[in-house]
Amino acid sequence: MNKRGDTPTILLFVITLILVGIALFSFANFKGTFAGDSEGRSIMLSSVDFYEKYAVKESEIIGRKVIKNNGGKEEFQEIAKKKYLGIEGTEEFFARINSGDFKFEQEGENYIFEMKDLRVSASAGASFIRRNMEIKILFDKNGDVANS
């Protein structure tokens, strides 16, 4: 009889058993740490989203006060200085207002607030995320946010 195929068949069977053993060993030693990493990224993304919304909402609130007081850019800066609470992630927003690196002007009967290239960021452990955004808000003559 022809016994040439017996050696490769036995070798294939042994290699298969070794691979199955390695796979079972990997499953047994997996600690499931992906969930912890995912939670950290989720917290960072939530933080960045909060900082974006916070900057927009603060701009709306301050803008409304300034318009009701018939003020301008300087009053916007003064109110923002009083409202700064030191919230981590909003430092650049308030620093740029303090330095006058924004636009708050009257255009016709409306007012416009604009801040370009604002960076908001968050970190968790060694991970870091930064998002660039632009704020542009149109106010009507009463200080309400106009539909654009």
C-alpha positions in Angstrom: 0.0 0.0 0.0 0.9 3.7 -0.5 1.8 5.3 2.9 3.1 8.6 1.5 0.0 10.6 2.8 0.2 9.3 6.4 3.0 11.6 7.6 1.4 14.9 6.3 -2.0 13.9 7.6 -0.6 13.2 11.1 1.4 16.4 11.0 -1.7 18.4 10.0 -3.6 16.8 13.0 -0.9 17.7 15.5 -0.6 21.3 14.2 -4.4 21.7 14.5 -4.3 20.4 18.1 -1.5 22.9 18.9 -3.5 25.8 17.4 -6.7 24.8 19.3 -4.7 24.7 22.5 -3.2 28.2 21.9 -6.7 29.6 21.2 -8.1 28.0 24.4 -5.2 29.4 26.4 -5.8 32.9 25.0 -9.5 32.8 25.9 -8.8 31.6 29.4 -6.2 34.4 30.0 -8.3 37.3 28.6 -9.1 39.8 31.3 -11.7 41.9 29.4 -9.9 45.2 29.8 -11.4 46.7 26.6 -14.4 47.9 28.6 -12.2 50.1 30.9 -10.5 51.7 27.9 -13.8 52.3 26.2 -15.2 54.0 29.3 -12.2 56.5 29.4 -12.8 57.4 25.8 -16.5 57.8 26.4 -15.8 60.2 29.3 -13.4 62.3 27.2 -15.9 62.6 24.3 -18.7 63.5 26.8 -16.4 66.1 28.3 -15.5 67.7 25.0 -19.2 67.8 24.0 -20.0 69.5 27.3 -17.3 72.1 26.8 -18.6 72.9 23.4 -22.1 73.3 24.5 -21.0 75.3 27.6 -19.0 77.8 25.5 -22.0 78.3 23.2 -24.5 78.7 26.0 -22.3 81.1 27.9 -21.9 83.2 24.8 -25.6 83.4 24.4 -26.2 84.4 28.0 -23.5 87.0 28.1 -24.5 88.4 24.7 -28.1 88.7 25.9 -27.0 90.7 28.9 -24.8 93.0 26.9 -27.5 93.7 24.4 -30.1 94.5 27.1 -27.6 96.9 28.7 -26.8 98.5 25.3 -23.2 97.5 25.8 -20.4 96.4 23.4 -17.4 94.2 23.3 -15.8 95.7 26.5 -18.9 94.9 28.5 -18.9 91.4 27.0 -15.4 91.0 28.3 -16.3 92.3 31.8 -19.3 90.0 32.2 -17.3 87.0 31.0 -14.6 87.8 33.5 -17.1 87.7 36.3 -18.7 84.4 35.0 -15.5 82.5 34.7 -15.7 79.6 37.1 -12.4 77.9 36.2 -14.0 74.9 34.7 -11.3 72.6 33.1 -11.6 72.7 29.4 -13.0 76.2 29.1 -9.8 78.0 29.8 -9.1 78.9 26.2 -12.6 80.2 25.6 -12.4 82.7 28.5 -8.8 83.6 27.8 -9.7 84.5 24.3 -12.6 86.7 25.5 -10.3 88.3 28.0 -7.8 89.1 25.3 -10.4 90.4 22.9 -9.9 87.6 20.3 -13.5 87.5 19.3 -16.1 89.5 17.4 -19.2 91.1 19.0 -20.7 93.8 16.7 -24.0 95.3 15.8 -25.0 94.6 12.2 -28.1 96.6 11.3 -30.7 95.8 14.1 -29.0 92.5 14.9 -25.8 91.6 16.8 -23.3 89.0 16.0 -20.9 87.1 18.2 -18.2 85.1 16.5 -15.1 83.2 17.7 -13.1 81.2 15.2 -10.7 78.3 15.8 -11.6 77.7 19.4 -10.0 74.5 20.8 -11.7 72.4 23.4 -9.9 69.4 24.8 -10.1 66.7 27.4 -7.8 64.0 28.7 -8.1 60.8 30.7 -4.9 59.1 31.7 -2.6 59.0 28.7 -5.4 59.6 26.2 -6.1 63.1 24.9 -8.7 64.5 22.5 -8.9 68.0 21.1 -11.6 69.4 18.9 -11.6 72.7 17.0 -14.8 74.6 16.7 -16.3 77.9 15.6 -19.0 79.8 17.5 -21.2 82.1 15.5 -24.4 83.4 17.1 -26.8 85.9 15.7 -28.8 87.9 18.2 -31.9 90.0 17.5 -32.3 93.6 18.8 -33.9 92.2 22.1 -30.9 89.9 22.8 -32.7 86.7 21.8 -30.8 84.2 19.6 -32.2 84.7 16.1 -33.0 81.7 13.9 -30.4 81.5 11.2 
